[in-house]
């Protein structure tokens, strides 16, 4: 594995990052949308087995190629799973040429000051040292309203974790999501942008990050962030928008590429034949790829 090759792909690749990092909290909802109700599994083991089958089906699909998908974010448990005799992260890079990332956050704290900070991440140094073949990480927190103190706290926490990740030789995707239903979304995004720029200026030579941000109300709001010398790439999350809406909004933001989860898997179902599944996935991949380039 060449970190330089992976970095070049993340910096210049014409495509998007697939978010395949459904965790314990988001898996039941993702499976329900995929046609697997909670009555179909009786333990966490079976639930994670179902979601791994869905992930593998996506990764193995014909349209899931490095020409369109330049990276993929995985859940920690997925690192131990295999596809065709390879660990998943190794399969993505060595077989598909897709750069693997690892979701490292452990969920969210209760809302305070209009935001949800990340819960502590125990054993992070250990997790990072064991993440063989993984290029970077992703860590998510959520902003619900335009509260300056809350947003400052969220960005500071994200950058503290980001420094730990860069110290381990990896590239963090910092994800302070703004809730798309927030009544003060536009205002929150303006505060967020300023806090991000302030924190970026404090990074030192060699500390590179990526950002994963909600599609903003004001088109191209984050161009200045994307142009910052410490930023490899700014990617967009779909945040509950439909594939159609998310792609329309992404088209208006010239310096963002997609990192969609729900919009990527929209319309996929376990019951579909491989041909039907591949056609539905291919349609989503093509729409998201077009909007990203």
Buried (B, 14 or more C-beta within 10 A) or exposed (E): BEEEEBBEBBEEBEBBBBBBBBBBEBBBEBBEBBEBEEEEBEEEEEBBEBBBBBBBBBBBBEBBBBEBBBBBBBBBBBBEBEBEEBBBBBBBBEEBBBBBBBBBBBBBBEEEBBBBBBEEBEEBEEBBEEBEBBBBBBBBBBBBBBBBEBBBBBBEBBBEBBBBBBEBEBBBBBBBBBBBEBEBBBBBBBBBBBBBBEBBEEBEEEBBBBBBBBBBBEBEBBBBBBEBEBBBBBBBBBBBBEBEBBBBBBEEBEBBBBBBBBBBBBBBBBEBEEEEBBBBBBBBBEBBBBBBE
